[in-house]
Amino acid sequence: MSAIRMPRRALAAASGALLLALTTLVAGAGSAQAALPTPVSAATARTYLAAIPVAAESHADTYDRTLFPHWITIAGTCDTRETVLKRDGSGVVTNSACSSVSGSWVSAYDNATTTNASSFDIDHLVPLAEAWRSGAWAWSTDQRKALANDLTRPQLIAVSASSNRSKGDQDPATWLPQASYRCTYARAWVQVKYFYGLNVDTAEKSALTSILNGC
């Protein structure tokens, strides 16, 4: 699998991601939604992982977050961040600017809870800097924008700010969420990397293999 074919597929699916986001906003009004698009099964993730190229990370010194346009407008006044907050919360109420003014959220990474949306971050499950080092350095801006705002794959999730800052741009070899969420996390990680044609390094693949084998 090349690192070119998969980003092309991702770009072709961008319109589908936006359509799904619009549907979620309508269907999710006033009700609790799943905190993350359901990732592929552990068996499928193991198959995907076996197909992902193993390569050392590179181009770390050229990473710039602005190269991944994120929090784009999804519908009306709602950007990607507000869309995920609405999807991941329970009883979420938004104002005319699509800001969440009430609701409750539970962080899958550490089980922290809040009724204040501003205390939660929207995490890129595969961090943008990690994606850059794994092959996104060679992408077009549109391809990077697709990854940074992907509402179809399990790439965006509302989590506590503390857990998101603790994670930073680390991969599963050096950071993992609470034990009860690790299988879901690994399945999601592999699905996103496979879809976008990103590489994994040796330590990352070893960690993912161990988690998936225990799912």
N, C-alpha and C positions, 0 to 999 in steps of 0.2 A: 504494500500500500504506500503510495507516494504522499508527500506532504503537499501536493498540488491538487490532486483529485478531490480530496475530502473538503478543503476549503471551498472549492467550486460548488460542491453539493450544499455546503452550508449557506453559501451566498444565494443559491437558487431557492433555499427554504426560508429566506428572510421574510418574504411576504406572508408565508404561512404562520410565522411566529407572531407577526403583527395581528393577523386575523384571529389567532387564538387568544391574544391579549384582549381584543375587543370583546370576544365572547365571554371571557372570564369576568370582565368588568360588569357585564350585564347579568350573567348568571350568578355571580357571587355577591350581589348586592344584599347586605343585611344578613349574610350567613357565613359560617366558618368555612374556609377553604383549605385544601391540602397545602402543606407548607412547601412543597417542592413537587414538580412534575415527577411522577413515579419513574425511577430509573429502571433500566433493563434488569433482568434476573441475574443472580450470581453466575449461573451457568453461561448465560450470554456474555456477561462481563468477562468471564474467564476466556471465552473464545475471542472476544475483542482484544483483550490484553495480549494474547498470544500473537495477534496480528500487528500490534503497534510496534513501530521501529524502536529499537533501543539505541540511544545515542547520548553522549555527554551534552549537557546544557552549554549554550554559547551565547555570545552577544549581550551578556548581562550589562556591560558598561554602556550600551547604547539605548537601554530601555527608557522610555518616557511615557508616563501614563496618558498624556494628551494624544498619543498616537492611537489610543483606543477611545473614540468618541462614545461617551456613555451618558445614560439618563436622557435618552432622546424622547421626543414626544410620541406617545403611543396612541392616544385618542383625546381630542378636546384639550383640556388643560392638564391631562394626566401624563406624566413622564414614566420612565421605566421604574424608578424607585417607588413612586406612589402606587403604581400598578402592583408591584410585588408586596408592598405593605398591605394593600387591600386584599390581595390573594391569600397571604399568609396569616392574617389576623382573624379574630373572631368578633363579630358585632361591630365591624369597622364603619365609622361614619366619616364622610369627607365633606369639606366645604367646597365653595365654588371654584377654588383654585386646585382642587383635588388633594389638598393636604388632609391627612388623617387627624381628625380632632378628637376622636374617641375610639375605643376598642381595646382589645387585649391581644398580647402576643407571647408566644413561648419560644425560646431559642433552642433549637434542636441540638446545638453544639454543647450547651452546658446546662440546659433546663432552666435558665433564668427566665423570669416573667416580667412583663411591664404593661402598663396602660398608657404609657407615654411613647408614642412612635418615634420621637426624636432621640430616644435613648437606644434605639436599635439601628444597626447598619444593614445595608444590603450587601451581602458577601458574594463575590464572584467565586464560586466553589473551586474552580481552577483559576487561581489568581492571575491577573493580567500580566504581571511581571514574570510569573512562572510560564505562562503560555508563550510570552515573548522569547524566553530562553529555550523553549521547546520547539520553536519553529515559526512562531508568529512574526518574528523579525522579518521574514521574507514575504509577508502578506501585503495585500493592498489595504488602504484605509477602510474600504467597505467591508472587507473580510474581518478586520479587527472590530469594527463597529457591530457586526453581526454577533460575534462572540460576547462582546461587552453588554449586549442588550438582549440576549437570547432567553425568551420566555417559553420556548418549546422544550428544549433540553433541560435537564436538572442542573442548571448553571447558576441560577440566582436564588438566594434565600435570605429571608430576614432573620438576623441573629443578634445576640447581645453585642454591643460595641466592644466589651471587654474580650469576648471570645474571638471576635474578628481581628482585633489588634494583636491578640496573642498569636493567632495564626499567621498574620502578615502574608508573605508570599511563599510560605513553606509548602512543600509537597508532603504526601503521607509518610515519607520516610522519617520526617522530623516533627510532624504535628498531626494529631488526630483529634476528633471531637470525643465526647463522652462515649464510653464503651458500647452503650446500647444503640448508638447511631452509626457506628463504624462500618457496618456492612452496607447500609444505605449509602453512606458517604463514598465508600470505595466503588460501589456499583455506579454511582453518579459520576465520579471522577473519570473512570474508565470510559463510560459512555461519551462524555464530552470530548475527551482526548481522541477517541476513535473517530467520532463524527468529524472533528475538525482536522484530522490528519496530523496531530501533534505527536512528538516523540515522548518517550519516558526514559529516564536514566536508570542505571542498574539498581541503585538503592531503592528508588521509587517503585520499580517493578517488583522487587523482592517484597517490599512492604505490602503492596497491593495483592500480590499472589497469596501471601500469608493470610490476609484478611478475608479474601474471597474464598479461600479453601475452608475457612471456618464458618462461612455464612450458613 
